[in-house]
Amino acid sequence: MANFKLRINGQEHQVDVDDDTPLLWVLRDHLGLVGTKYSCGIAQCGACMVHLNDEAVYSCTLPVSSVGSDKITTIEGLSENGDHPVQKAWADVDVAQCGYCQTGQIMTASAFLKKNPNPSLEEIENVMNRNLCRCGTYHKIREAVAMAAKLK
Amino acid sequence: MANLTKTNRRDFLKIAGTTAGGLFIGFNWASCDSPKIQVLSDEEVLSQVHDFNAYLSISPTGDVVIYSPNPELGQNIITSFPMIVAEELDADWSKVRVFQAALDNEKYDRQVTGGSGAMPHSWDRLRKAGATARHLLVAAAAEKLGVPASELTTENGQIFHNGTKKFSYGEMVTDASKLTAPDEVTLKDPKDFKIIGTPIKNVKGKELYTGQPLFGLDFYREGMVNAMVTRPPFGMKIKSVDDSAARSVAGVSDVIVFKNNVAVIGETTWPLMKAKNKLRIEYEPDGTIESSFDHDRIFKELLESKNAKVMRKDGDVESAFKNAAQVVTSEYQCPFLSHSPMEPQNFFAHVKGDKAELVGPTQTPDRARMETAKLLDIPVENITVELTRLGGGFGRRLAADFVVEAVELSKILDKPVKVTWSREDDITGGAYRPAVRYRFQAALDDQGNMIGYKLRGVGINAGNSTRENNFPSGSVENLLIENVEHKSTITTNAWRAPITNFLAYAEQSFLDEVALAGKKDPVKLRLDLLDRAKNNPVGEIHYDIDRMRGVIQTAADKSNWGKNKEVMQGFSVYFSHRSYVAQVANIEMENGQPVLKKITAVTDCGTVVHPTGANQQVRGGIVDGMGHAMFTNMTFENGLPRQRNFDTYRLIRMKEVPEVDVHFVDSGFSPTGLGEPALPPTGGAIANAIFAATGRRIRTQPFIEQKEFSDIKLQIKRT
């Protein structure tokens, strides 16, 4: 066990966990930030996406010991009132079916649009291909990312 | 007025308060939208509502509380059910709050999500619930005004006399709730619907998109422990357990061997995942241990078995085949599939003496309760079941295996327990879509007409692998449908559109082969058969011929069937779970390569309650049907699945879906469900289009693992 200081959603948190604990479980089990989802645990589905210094990363395979002082943003910290352009687009397009994967989808999309504010549909598909949606809302996800790009 | 949301919120706030320094902020989303309008909290509303019936309560403030009894797993019933109540109530939708109801057999009689059955079951009940409350509100207003109720009208939560607003619903609630509800009420003429048929947004949208705790895996109760369980391979039992390494993992408080399982216990999840990998468990045979090559052999044997069960027999099949001008024979096979919802299985249980509290994601809360009662030998009345949102179900959550193990561990530990399945546990944990093989035979006369039809289904723990009264039964004079089942140690369960999820693909591909052999257009072949069933029906017919014809003709029309030589098309139509869906897949050649570009779907599910939800149910069903037909395989070696996670258990991704064009036929019938019916036709439409484009007939799923598919290099692109 070791003590880690983490910068999450603009706040400092301290946790006492094993070095190899994935950030995902620190967020979910130790900090109560359950918007970041567990689904595969092997960086295949994207349900656990968070931003590490504005980059979308799989938190399920990211050991807490490798985070250091890097800035972490989770879905809970993406916007103050759930009004990030990507969240607004998701609501407008009414994307979700079961909704379990959607926070991860939103985190992938928002990191991508920050770097690439005017993407082509092909670029959207390339980046969103990292995230699985078992309900098959892919058409709406693509539509919502495109809409969010225009909302900015 | 017990409800899940309140309980959960309290619990979630507790975790936030205890471990995150109170950082959790309890947003009121309505107030975030309109910060200047004072919005009452759910608790404030619930504390003053008057109950009108099991579905509906209204507060003097005019806030309308609607309970959605059925488990929500992405079919968006938590939005569409309240829409129906609100419609007949003439409610102001902006004042509606929706709560997930806990299991309550006295209030509700079908709290199940399965079989696409909720909508047809509840349509009338929900309408009546809204209309009855409206009737009482109007009656109270009539009494107060001293005018006949027939002179009053309602709109948007308000009551009018001669076009002048007299009262809001809130003002009438106290008086109205004292009146006796009539047995019969007049329901609206569907042409007057204002909420039904409109694209109302998901009532949980904001909570979903901001990461609020809604799902079972998000549930936390102070004092609970987490558990993860290692379950045995199929056909094996525990011989010995060495848990010393697992126990040495920091954060593991206990290791428990129960039934045929080994549970690791601790405060948080990650140590349990590590400890699980350090368990040394030796297994020994406990029944037949099967591998996939056994299944191939078993299928061959069963196809020749003399002990098939005759499911349906019409006419003289032997003579028809003896006198046939030609006979078409073909076999189709599909693998087992895991349901693999994005949220792995999990459940919370707290056994307290002869009482138990259950919370979690289940499609059948009543089964969860009954199996718990059986396990603990306590009355069902002593068990409460609260529903979280389900991160997908696909039939897996119809079972209760993941519930009773949490109950058992809670009893053993005498503590509240949440059991979490890892993805590997979920994929290897059984209750699969059964593997099935079909042999079809058609006898054609010299005009290419089908005069005889034989289907033998052989399945592994599939039960009846046929749907003997479905199309084309009723349209063929001589018909024999048989089933043979192999009992296996590999467990199976309903998987979205049970049986038809593969039968439709096989049958609709085979009909394409029949059309080709008889030199008929595939659409015309189906219409001719339906004509025959209409004009001269053979035996029982369990489908509506006109509705099936309706979706076929509309799909041919919307897809420009056969009109463009550059577009190779595949047709498929299926009736399942009371709805009719026809699909056409389009393949175009680009640089000499086939490209799957579009699927057109035409659905008759009667009245479309929630158009955006219905549209997505069809698209999602098609994506699901396509993904599993093309990509997903599950194979076994000595009772163990070879695929254990999404790196090898391949699910369809964004870049693998074509354009999907969705249409609905307005048939005027009451609504039927859409959770399943769009899935079955998809594989057949795609396989038939592949044949049209390449001359290759793909008869085994998943397509990508078949030699005859791999070298055609099918691409998928949206136009």
Interface residues (C-beta under 8 A of the other chain):
Chain A: M1 Q11 H13 V17 D18 D20 T21 P22 W25 R28 D29 H30 L31 G32 L33 V34 G35 T36 K37 Y38 S39 C40 G41 I42 Q44 C45 A47 T74 I75 E76 L78 N81 G82 D83 Q87 W90 A91 D94 A96 Q97 C98 G99 Y100 C101 Q102 T103 I106 L121 E125 N126 M128 N129 N131 L132 C133 R134 C135 G136 T137 Y138 H139 K140 I141 R142
Chain B: F12 I15 A16 T19 A20 G21 L23 F24 F27 W29 C32 L73 G74 Q75 N76 P199 K201 N202 K204 G205 K206 L208 Y209 T210 G211 Q212 P213 L214 F215 L217 D218 Y220 N226 A250 G251 E267 T268 T269 W270 P271 M273 K274 S340 P341 M342 E343 P344 R389 L390 G391 G392 G393 F394 T420 S422 R423 T612 Q616 Q617 R619 G620 G621 I622 V623 D624 G627 N645 F646 D647 L651 I652 R653 M654 K655 V657 V660 R718
